[in-house]
C-alpha cells in the first residue's frame, strides 16, 4: 500500500517538474517575442 503511494508521489513530482520546465521555456520565448509589443503598448498608454 505504501509502495503504491510513494510511486504515485514520484510520478506526480516528475510530471509537475516537467510541466514547470516546459512552461518556463514557453514563457521565456513568449516574453522575448512580446517585449517590443509591450514597450510600444506602454509608450502609447503613457502619452
N, C-alpha and C positions, 0 to 999 in steps of 0.2 A: 504493500500500500504506500509506504513512504518512498519507495523507489520510483513509483509512478509519479508521485507529486514532485520529486526533485527533477525527474526527467522533464516533466511539463514546465517547471520553472526555468530549466536550462534552455529549452526550446523557445519559451516566451522571451527570455532575455536576449537570445540570439536574434529573434525576429525584431524586437524593439531596437536593438543596436543597429541592425541592418537598415531599418526604416529611418532611423535618426541620421545615419551616414548618407543615405540616398537623398533625404530631404535637405540636408545641409549642402550637398553638392548642387542640387537643383536650385536652391535659394541663392547660392553664390553666382551661378550662371545668370539667373533672373535679375539679380542686383546689378551685375556688370552691364547687362543689356539695357536696363531701365534707368541707369544713373543719369544719362543725358536728358531723358524724358522727364525725370523727376526734377532736375535742375531747371529746365525750361518752364515746367509747371510752377515751381516755387517762384521763379522770377516774374511770371505772369501774375501770380497772386500778390506779390509784394507791390507791384505798380499801382 
